[in-house]
Amino acid sequence: MPRRTVVDPRLAPRLRELLGESGISFRALAARTYYSKSYIHALATGVKAPTVDIARRLDDVMGAGGQLAALVAVEGLPGGGDELEALELARRAVASDVGEETLTRLERQVDDLATLYAATPPQELLQQVRQSLSLVRRLLDARTTLSGQRRLLVAGGWLSLLAATIHIDLRQSAAAEARLGTGAELAGQSDHPEIAAWCLETRAWDVLTGGDYPAAVDLSRQAQATAPQGSSALIQATAQEGRAWARMGRQAETRDALDRVARMASTLAVPDRPEHHYRYDPDKALSYTATTLAWAGDPAAEGFTRTLIRQLENPGNGTPRPRRVASARLDLALALLAAGEPEEGAAEATNAISSGRVVPSNWWRAAEVLAGVERLGVRQAADLREVYEVHRPSQ
């Protein structure tokens, strides 16, 4: 499906206003964003149009809180406005009933959005999820069967869960908590234990990245107790438990969790959509092992992370995974620090951060590497600090 970037005409004047309010010159903004002065001037005068990523970079540097990115949209994405309008039209065509075709297409939209998660910038994907949730709300007011009502509740549950995950990535705690509450409520109304388990697992990830490791273990175990046997939620919650143990330095418990994940994943076939966020792909086992060992300070982590990066950069199916590559490079940097190779660790962290693909919820990894190389006084520390400050997420 072709994609087209649409820029609100208010963007250029708003950029000029922000420059005036912040006191940042075209030259200074160009230096901080790594674009040319002439290009920044072309954006501010409306001669050229930015992509969503460029608008987001400008927002971050000027502390604009996403004002510019909100004025840039991408049409043609799965879950985008054209498809949603088509779904709404299909619903209206059957006299306000929610028919089988509408439900099927909506469920396909949910899967499309969950698959886009790994490769789409969070703010961009969040816009698509919000549109889909708006459609679900409208459809819930229409006439449908009991079965159709449940399918709408399930779709709403998955979308609320995905929105919560994106809010966590962006460190938007209040919004994430509200979305998780809605997801759990819809899981209860539709009697869907896997969504309920994923809500608990997602809460575990939130507190884990926030540093509350015992709470992450507890929530991970609650998720495991809730999840259906053999489900992706059960495997992912077990992996989350292992990560929490790793951060606590509990190597025996960490290894036990990794062993349990390996046993459960060994019986799984590769899903038809390996990048679907809520379908466990056994090929990702290497990724989880690499991350967990890196967080545990295990010397074996270096070999696992190097192998993972090679696989991600040369995918057999040709699917790019820029966010996973950035996360893997940060894990490699942590492993290199633990192995007494801070210079190379600094280089890997610089590569990861400068990609622009490190989401705020993973920023603690970058901060930990930076603290380590600065503490050791390696010569690359200044370069890493500079890149870190340029890309640091706005609070």
C-alpha positions, -999 to +999 in steps of 0.1 A: +000+000+000+016+034-010+024+059+017+021+096+014+032+122+039+008+150+045+020+182+062-004+207+078+003+242+064+005+255+100+038+236+105+062+261+089+048+292+108+048+271+140+084+261+135+093+298+131+074+307+163+092+279+182+125+292+170+116+327+181+104+315+215+134+293+222+160+318+209+176+290+188+190+302+155+187+283+122+225+275+125+222+262+160+191+240+152+209+226+122+239+217+143+217+200+170+197+180+145+225+172+120+206+188+091+220+217+070+211+253+078+196+257+043+173+227+049+161+240+083+154+274+066+134+256+038+113+238+064+106+270+083+096+288+051+074+260+039+096+253+008+102+218+019+081+194+040+095+172+068+088+136+074+073+125+107+108+115+120+123+149+111+094+167+127+099+146+158+136+154+159+129+191+157+103+187+185+128+170+207+156+195+202+133+225+209+114+208+237+081+213+218+064+183+232+054+168+198+037+199+184+054+196+150+051+159+147+013+162+153+011+183+122+026+156+100+006+124+091+013+094+069-016+082+048-017+047+034-005+028+065-024-003+075-049+010+100-048+045+084-076+068+076-085+055+042-090+019+054-109+031+085-133+051+064-139+021+042-147+000+072-171+027+084-188+028+050-192-010+050-209-008+083-233+020+072-241+001+040-259-026+060-283-003+078-261+003+109-256-034+115-221-047+122-218-075+097-192-103+092-172-084+066-168-054+089-157-075+118-133-095+098-117-064+083-115-048+117-097-078+132-073-077+102-066-041+111-058-050+147-033-076+134-018-051+110-012-026+137+003-051+161+027-062+133+037-026+126+047-020+162+083-032+157+092-009+128+069+022+132+078+053+153+056+052+184+039+086+178+030+076+143+016+042+153-003+057+182-022+079+158-033+049+139-044+029+170-064+059+182-083+060+150-091+023+152-102+026+188-125+054+177-140+031+151-146+003+177-164+028+199-187+037+170-194+001+161-202-008+197-232+016+194-245-003+163-267-033+161-249-067+162-252-102+175-238-113+209-209-130+190-203-098+171-204-078+203-177-100+219-155-097+188-157-059+191-148-061+228-118-083+219-107-059+192-110-031+216-090-050+242-061-057+219-061-021+207-062-007+242-033-030+251-013-019+221-020+018+229-008+012+265+024-004+252+031+026+230+024+050+259+049+031+280+075+034+252+069+071+253+070+072+292+034+085+293+025+068+325-010+081+332-021+074+297-006+039+298-023+031+331-057+042+317-053+021+286-043-009+306-073-005+328-095-004+298-078-034+282-082-054+314-119-044+317-126-054+281-107-087+286-130-094+315-162-085+296-152-107+267-138-136+288-104-134+271-077-146+295-048-140+270-055-103+268-058-102+306-024-119+308-008-095+283-021-066+304-003-079+334+028-087+314+028-051+300+025-037+335+055-059+344+075-044+316+065-009+327+077-013+363+108-032+351+120-003+330+111+019+359+135+000+382+110-019+404+123-054+398+105-073+426+072-058+414+081-069+378+087-105+391+053-105+409+034-091+379+051-115+355+040-144+377+005-132+379+005-130+341+018-166+339-010-178+362-036-160+341-024-169+306-037-200+288-013-229+285+009-227+254+000-191+247+023-164+236+014-144+267+026-173+289+060-174+272+065-137+271+056-133+308+081-160+317+108-141+297+098-109+315+103-127+348+138-137+337+147-101+328+136-089+362+157-116+379+186-105+357+184-069+369+184-082+405+216-102+399+198-135+407+216-157+382+200-191+392+165-177+388+175-160+356+187-192+341+156-211+353+133-186+335+154-188+303+152-226+304+114-225+308+111-201+279+133-224+257+112-254+266+079-237+258+092-221+226+107-253+213+072-267+204+061-236+186+060-231+148+070-198+133+038-176+131+026-163+098+034-128+110+067-131+130+067-094+138+032-095+154+038-081+189+014-105+205+025-138+188+056-153+201+081-160+174+106-188+184+132-171+163+132-143+189+145-166+215+180-154+207+169-118+213+154-125+247+185-146+257+209-119+246+190-092+265+186-112+297+222-122+299+234-087+291+212-073+319+226-100+342+262-091+334+268-126+322+300-129+300+281-151+275+259-121+266+285-107+242+285-137+219+247-138+219+242-101+212+268-101+183+250-131+167+216-114+172+228-081+155+241-101+125+208-118+121+188-086+125+209-067+100+207-095+074+171-109+079+162-139+058+128-125+050+141-090+042+120-073+069+138-044+085+139-043+123+155-009+132+142-007+167+153-042+176+188-035+161+191-004+183+181-023+214+205-051+206+233-026+202+226-012+236+226-047+251+259-053+234+273-021+248+262-033+283+278-067+277+310-050+265+312-028+296+308-060+318+336-076+297+360-047+303+358-033+268+342+002+274+357+018+242+338-006+219+308-004+242+307+034+238+309+030+200+280+006+200+259+028+222+266+058+200+255+038+169+223+028+187+214+063+200+222+081+167+198+058+148+169+077+165+152+043+172+157+041+210+123+047+225+121+065+259+113+034+278+146+019+267+166+051+274+178+038+308+200+014+288+217+043+271+220+062+304+236+031+320+262+028+293+270+065+294+275+064+331+298+034+328+321+049+301+322+083+319+331+066+351+360+047+334+371+079+317+375+065+282+382+089+254+349+081+236+329+093+266+326+129+253+313+118+219+288+095+235+277+123+258+271+147+229+250+122+210+231+113+242+222+149+248+211+155+212+187+125+212+177+125+249+138+122+250+120+153+263+105+148+297 
